[in-house]
Structure formats: structure tokens, C-alpha cells
Amino acid sequence: MSADLDRRLKKVIRQDVQSMHGYAIQPSAGLVKLDAMENPFRLPAALQRELGERLGQVALNRYPAQRVADVVAALTAFAQVPAGRKLMLGNGSDELINLIAMACDVPGNSVLAPLPGFVMYEMSAKLQGLKFIGVPLTADFELDEAAMLAAIEEHRPAITYLAYPNNPTANLFDEGVIERIVAAVGAQDGLVVFDEAYQPFSSRSWMQRMAAHPHVLVMRTLSKFGLAGVRLGYMVGAAALIDEIDKVRPPYNVSVLNAEATLFALEHADEFARQAAVLRSERARLMAAIGDLQGAKPYPSEANMILVRVPDSKACFEGMKARGVLVKNVAALHPLLANCVRLTVGTPEENTLMIDALKASL
């Protein structure tokens, strides 16, 4: 970098941004990619051809207003949005998280979330100038009820995130604790956002239960449904609340191609449901196989990933990578994750390779 450009960057770029690390994406060429909780299945060939023909007919010369409205209507029916609740779209859940922070950027407001959790809750808050309060989970990755309630009482957060299931721990939190947290946030006039990114693999959801709680929002993504490349998320909440947040959304944030691909996927939801069923079955097989390995401790999972504690996560990660399998070493994300790796549930064939690589790397 030239001295001139370096001087300009220091002058015009925010200091906190200069101090940040960018979101790291691991190179995966030539490896079995099991590091990012993607659905490993491609569309069947016949559906690929049908989708290609359909995308070829899209009016790329027009803004995507009508097709986006069609996606909102289709997702409202698909997700069984409760009466009195409204749905808005984001360019993935990441954008929705940013939009919430932007809409709620009132002086003195803060964001609260358990840790370890999804990194974008903290990043979006800090980039928007909001205070972030992270409350550590317990040693077995449950919510620390006393600490959460104390933090809510002290900080009165505008936004409290509850990932449901949590990333990277993959578990669902205790329901009684969650209900008391929802009530406490409600009593302080804050919002609770349930991030249900892994809903296709989970046994519980707050989508219907939110109807009794006007301060609760439910956020989902189609990435784990099977459309990670489409980048489409959606959020549901009280109509008046969604209308306010929607004001800060860019008017054409979802492309017409993404909208058309989403509509096509929802029309073939049975195929994606079949894929999710296979992944849930494979998750059970992986849990049993990993549990039989000496030195590996898998934690309960309601997502398409499994958190595993090993004697040396760096050596395990490198050993698996050397054997052609890419997973995620999450040990550096939080002290509670010491010597933990996160394994994405893949195809049956990929999972067999992953088990063999894990066994050889312990």
C-alpha cells in the first residue's frame, strides 16, 4: 500500500473498522466442505433444468417489486405466519440483523445476546454505534438464567437475541428459562428476536407462540433450507413493528433472480423437506458414531451441525483437513469453546469420510 493511500484510509475510514477483522471464509477447493452448515444436496437434474428455463424468462430489465411481493405472500403461507403478524425480506439474515440495529439506533439503546453465539449480533450492534452486552452461557451451553435476567434488569436492552437453536453450539435452550427471559425483556419494553436459522432441523419453533407476545420477532433464513447461494432471509413480527423496521430496508434489496429461485423452491418444498429428513437422520448417525470415539465429546444438536470437544482442536482440524475434510475450528471464538470443532452434517458419503477423518485425527 502506498503512503498516500494509507494516509487517506486513516483519515476517512472509521477507527473501529480499521481495527476489526473481516469475516473469514476458509478456502475449500478440493476438500469435502463441512464447515459452513450448508445443505449438501443439489437439486435433482430435472429440477435444475426447470429452474434454469424459468430464470431465463425473468425480466432482468425491471426492478423486482412484484416478484418480491409474491415471495412475501408465498413465505407468509409457507411459514404459517400468525394472524396480525407481518413478514419482511432481507438479503440473508445478516441484512435483517443490520436493519434491526439501524431501526433501533436510539441514543442509549443496547443489544444483548448469549455468548458464544452468532457473531453478527455483536458486529451489527457495534457498527451501528450500539452498546453490545454478551452474557456467557453455562459450561454445558445452557442459558445462565440469573446472569441473563440481571443483565436485562441492568442494561434494559432494546434488542435481545436468542438463537434457536444456537450457533455454534447447536442446542435448543431450556424453554422455561426462555419464557422468563421473554417476559423480563417485555417488562422493560425491549424486543426479543428469535433467530431460527436452523428451523428445518429443530423440534421447536416460536413462530406460532409469538402471537401472544407483541415484542417478539422471529427471523429465519432459506440458507439452511437449501438456498445458501440465493441469500434470502425473512423476519416476522407484529405488523406495526415490521412496518417501522421495513422503512430502513433498501427498496430493492432482493434481486429478481433470487426472488424467482425462492418461489421455485417453495413450489418444490417437498424435495427440500426430503433433504432435511435425510440430514436429521444423518445427524443421529453422526452423534452415535462420534460418541463411540475415545477422546471426542459431541454435544446435543437440533441443527445441521454438531459441536465436538476434542483433546486438541487445532491438531484435529489440521488432521482432518490433511485427509480432505474441511470443518471449523471454533476454539478461538470464546473460552467456553476451548478445543471444540464444529462439524456440518453432510451427505451420507461425506459423513462417512468425516467420521473416518475425525477418528484418524484424534
C-alpha positions, 0 to 999 in steps of 0.5 A: 500500500502506498503512503498516500493511500494509507494516509487517506484510509486513516483519515476517512475510514472509521477507527473501529473498522480499521481495527476489526477483522473481516469475516473469514471464509476458509478456502475449500477447493478440493476438500469435502466442505463441512464447515459452513452448515450448508445443505449438501444436496443439489437439486435433482437434474430435472429440477435444475433444468426447470429452474434454469428455463424459468430464470431465463424468462425473468425480466432482468430489465425491471426492478423486482417489486412484484416478484418480491411481493409474491415471495412475501405472500408465498413465505407468509403461507409457507411459514404459517405466519400468525394472524396480525403478524407481518413478514419482511425480506432481507438479503440473508439474515445478516441484512435483517440483523443490520436493519434491526440495529439501524431501526433501533439506533436510539441514543442509549439503546443496547443489544444483548445476546448469549455468548458464544453465539452468532457473531453478527449480533455483536458486529451489527450492534457495534457498527451501528454505534450500539452498546453490545452486552454478551452474557456467557452461557453455562459450561454445558451451553445452557442459558445462565438464567440469573446472569441473563435476567440481571443483565436485562434488569441492568442494561434494559436492552432494546434488542435481545437475541436468542438463537434457536437453536444456537450457533455454534453450539447447536442446542435448543435452550431450556424453554422455561428459562426462555419464557422468563427471559421473554417476559423480563425483556417485555417488562422493560419494553425491549424486543426479543428476536428469535433467530431460527436459522436452523428451523428445518432441523429443530423440534421447536419453533416460536413462530406460532407462540409469538402471537401472544407476545407483541415484542417478539420477532422471529427471523429465519433464513432459506440458507439452511433450507437449501438456498445458501447461494440465493441469500434470502432471509425473512423476519416476522413480527407484529405488523406495526413493528415490521412496518417501522423496521421495513422503512430502513430496508433498501427498496430493492434489496432482493434481486429478481433472480433470487426472488424467482429461485425462492418461489421455485423452491417453495413450489418444490418444498417437498424435495427440500423437506426430503433433504432435511429428513435425510440430514436429521437422520444423518445427524443421529448417525453422526452423534452415535458414531462420534460418541463411540470415539475415545477422546471426542465429546459431541454435544446435543444438536437440533441443527445441521451441525454438531459441536465436538470437544476434542483433546486438541482442536487445532491438531484435529482440524489440521488432521482432518483437513490433511485427509480432505475434510474441511470443518471449523475450528471454533476454539478461538471464538470464546473460552467456553469453546476451548478445543471444540470443532464444529462439524456440518452434517453432510451427505451420507458419503461425506459423513462417512469420510468425516467420521473416518477423518475425525477418528484418524485425527484424534 
